[in-house]
Amino acid sequence: MTKQVRQVTRSRPTQTQQSQTRLARVGRGLVSWLRSLSRRTILLAAGAVAVVAAVGVAGSFLFGGDDRPPIPDTRARHYTEVDACLLTGKDGIMAGTTAATVWQGMQDASLKTHARVNYQQVVGEQSVGNARPFLNSMLQGSCEVVLAVGGPEVSAAAETAPQYRKSDFILVGGGRSKANVTSVHTGDGLRADVAGAVERAVNGKS
């Protein structure tokens, strides 16, 4: 009687199982290696990694491409020490008004003389009495050239001019030219006339 021997074939591990086994071995080896290191060595290694990362970030900012937006030119315009100030009615320098044209002439003069220009509108009651405090505030400030446009404003400036001989007054649409007062008529050429009057006044302060 022949004895039959049953042969059992052991299945070979798949490629995935082999990879997982290798990863497990590598992981155990890494853990063992880290355990063998001292705490000081680990801290030094971490610090070195942080330094390398910081250098990399700084390098990307310093030596990056030219696609960065240009730095705007922040150089301020150089002005002289002369201020030309405009006194207007409640509408200020609203477009379409005589004051708007006067303001444009003042800006033209500023481009040539580098004088600073600004304006102040009279709020509240539109009268000579109410305009006077606004005018006095300008004169007590740094305004050496004063322009006035509007009935109450021109009248207030004409009355005040004799008290401020060192200041120049430019009256638009009213008043009479005398001493430190220049009268400019409204109408065609107002912008150029104002620019010329302001230029002469500012240059006289130089």
C-alpha positions as CSV (number, residue, x, y, z in Angstrom):
1,M,0.0,0.0,0.0
2,T,1.5,3.3,-1.1
3,K,1.4,6.1,1.4
4,Q,0.2,9.4,-0.1
5,V,1.9,12.5,1.0
6,R,-0.1,15.7,0.7
7,Q,2.1,18.6,-0.4
8,V,1.1,22.0,0.7
9,T,2.4,24.9,-1.4
10,R,3.1,28.0,0.6
11,S,1.9,31.1,-1.3
12,R,4.6,33.7,-2.0
13,P,4.1,37.2,-0.6
14,T,2.8,39.8,-3.0
15,Q,4.8,42.9,-4.1
16,T,2.7,45.1,-1.9
17,Q,3.3,43.0,1.1
18,Q,7.0,43.1,0.5
19,S,7.0,46.9,0.2
20,Q,5.1,47.2,3.5
21,T,7.6,44.9,5.2
22,R,10.5,47.0,3.9
23,L,8.8,50.2,5.1
24,A,8.2,48.7,8.5
25,R,11.9,47.7,8.8
26,V,13.0,51.2,7.8
27,G,10.6,52.8,10.3
28,R,11.8,50.6,13.1
29,G,15.4,51.4,12.2
30,L,14.7,55.1,12.2
31,V,13.0,54.9,15.6
32,S,16.0,53.0,17.0
33,W,18.4,55.6,15.5
34,L,16.5,58.5,17.0
35,R,16.4,56.8,20.4
36,S,20.2,56.4,20.3
37,L,20.7,60.2,19.8
38,S,21.1,62.5,22.7
39,R,18.5,65.3,23.3
40,R,21.2,67.9,22.6
41,T,22.0,66.4,19.3
42,I,18.3,66.4,18.3
43,L,18.0,70.1,19.3
44,L,21.0,71.1,17.3
45,A,19.7,69.2,14.2
46,A,16.4,71.0,14.5
47,G,18.0,74.3,14.9
48,A,20.1,73.7,11.8
49,V,17.0,72.8,9.8
50,A,15.3,76.0,10.9
51,V,18.3,78.1,9.9
52,V,18.4,76.6,6.4
53,A,14.7,77.2,6.0
54,A,15.1,80.9,7.0
55,V,18.0,81.4,4.6
56,G,15.9,79.9,1.8
57,V,13.0,82.2,2.5
58,A,15.3,85.3,2.7
59,G,17.0,84.3,-0.6
60,S,13.7,84.0,-2.4
61,F,12.8,87.6,-1.4
62,L,16.3,89.1,-2.1
63,F,17.0,87.3,-5.4
64,G,13.6,86.7,-6.7
65,G,12.5,87.6,-10.3
66,D,11.8,91.1,-11.6
67,D,8.1,90.6,-11.5
68,R,7.8,92.4,-8.2
69,P,5.9,95.7,-8.4
70,P,8.2,98.8,-8.5
71,I,8.6,100.9,-5.4
72,P,6.7,104.1,-5.9
73,D,8.7,107.4,-5.9
74,T,7.8,109.0,-2.6
75,R,10.0,112.1,-3.0
76,A,7.9,115.1,-2.0
77,R,7.7,118.2,-4.1
78,H,10.0,121.0,-2.9
79,Y,8.0,124.1,-1.9
80,T,9.1,127.6,-1.1
81,E,8.3,129.3,2.2
82,V,5.5,131.4,0.6
83,D,1.9,130.5,1.0
84,A,-0.8,131.8,-1.3
85,C,-4.3,131.5,0.2
86,L,-7.7,131.9,-1.4
87,L,-10.8,133.0,0.5
88,T,-14.1,132.0,-1.1
89,G,-17.8,131.9,-0.4
90,K,-19.8,128.8,0.8
91,D,-19.4,127.0,-2.5
92,G,-15.7,126.8,-2.2
93,I,-13.9,125.9,-5.5
94,M,-16.9,124.0,-7.0
95,A,-16.5,123.3,-10.7
96,G,-18.0,126.0,-12.9
97,T,-17.6,128.8,-10.4
98,T,-15.3,131.8,-10.6
99,A,-13.5,130.5,-7.6
100,A,-12.7,127.3,-9.5
101,T,-11.0,129.3,-12.2
102,V,-9.1,131.3,-9.7
103,W,-7.9,128.1,-8.0
104,Q,-6.6,126.8,-11.4
105,G,-4.6,130.0,-11.9
106,M,-3.1,129.6,-8.4
107,Q,-2.1,126.1,-9.2
108,D,-0.4,127.3,-12.4
109,A,1.5,129.8,-10.4
110,S,2.5,127.2,-7.9
111,L,4.1,125.1,-10.6
112,K,6.3,127.9,-11.6
113,T,7.1,129.5,-8.2
114,H,6.8,126.4,-6.0
115,A,4.6,128.4,-3.6
116,R,2.2,126.5,-1.5
117,V,-1.5,127.2,-2.3
118,N,-4.6,126.5,-0.3
119,Y,-8.1,127.8,0.1
120,Q,-10.7,128.5,2.9
121,Q,-14.4,128.9,2.3
122,V,-16.6,131.0,4.5
123,V,-19.3,128.9,6.1
124,G,-22.5,130.3,7.7
125,E,-23.8,133.7,6.9
126,Q,-22.4,135.2,3.7
127,S,-21.5,138.7,4.9
128,V,-18.5,140.9,5.4
129,G,-18.7,140.5,9.1
130,N,-18.7,136.7,9.0
131,A,-16.0,136.6,6.3
132,R,-13.6,138.7,8.4
133,P,-12.8,136.0,11.0
134,F,-11.9,133.5,8.3
135,L,-9.7,136.1,6.6
136,N,-8.0,137.0,9.9
137,S,-7.3,133.3,10.6
138,M,-5.5,133.1,7.2
139,L,-3.4,136.2,7.9
140,Q,-2.4,135.1,11.4
141,G,-1.2,131.9,9.9
142,S,1.4,131.7,7.2
143,C,-0.5,133.4,4.3
144,E,1.6,136.1,2.7
145,V,-0.4,136.3,-0.5
146,V,-4.2,136.4,0.0
147,L,-6.7,136.1,-2.8
148,A,-10.4,136.8,-2.3
149,V,-13.3,136.0,-4.6
150,G,-17.0,136.8,-3.9
151,G,-18.7,140.0,-2.8
152,P,-18.3,139.7,1.1
153,E,-14.9,138.2,0.8
154,V,-13.5,140.9,-1.5
155,S,-14.9,143.6,0.7
156,A,-13.4,142.1,3.9
157,A,-10.0,141.8,2.2
158,A,-10.1,145.4,0.9
159,E,-10.9,146.7,4.4
160,T,-8.2,144.6,6.0
161,A,-5.3,145.1,3.5
162,P,-4.1,148.5,4.9
163,Q,-3.5,146.7,8.3
164,Y,-1.2,144.1,6.7
165,R,1.3,146.0,4.6
166,K,3.7,143.0,4.4
167,S,1.0,140.8,2.8
168,D,-0.2,141.0,-0.8
169,F,-3.9,141.0,-1.6
170,I,-5.4,139.9,-4.9
171,L,-9.0,140.9,-5.2
172,V,-11.0,139.1,-7.9
173,G,-14.0,140.9,-9.4
174,G,-13.9,143.9,-7.1
175,G,-11.8,146.5,-5.3
176,R,-9.1,148.8,-6.7
177,S,-5.4,148.3,-7.2
178,K,-3.3,150.3,-4.7
179,A,-0.2,149.7,-2.5
180,N,-0.3,146.0,-1.6
181,V,-3.6,145.4,-3.4
182,T,-4.1,144.0,-6.9
183,S,-7.5,143.9,-8.6
184,V,-8.2,141.2,-11.2
185,H,-11.2,141.4,-13.4
186,T,-13.4,138.4,-14.1
187,G,-14.1,137.1,-17.6
188,D,-11.9,135.7,-20.4
189,G,-8.3,135.3,-19.3
190,L,-9.1,135.2,-15.6
191,R,-7.0,132.0,-15.0
192,A,-3.9,133.5,-16.7
193,D,-4.4,136.9,-15.0
194,V,-4.6,135.2,-11.6
195,A,-1.5,133.1,-12.3
196,G,0.5,136.2,-13.3
197,A,-0.6,138.2,-10.2
198,V,0.3,135.3,-7.9
199,E,3.7,134.8,-9.6
200,R,4.6,138.5,-9.2
201,A,3.5,138.5,-5.6
202,V,5.4,135.4,-4.7
203,N,8.6,136.5,-6.6
204,G,8.4,139.8,-4.7
205,K,8.7,137.8,-1.4
206,S,11.9,136.0,-2.5
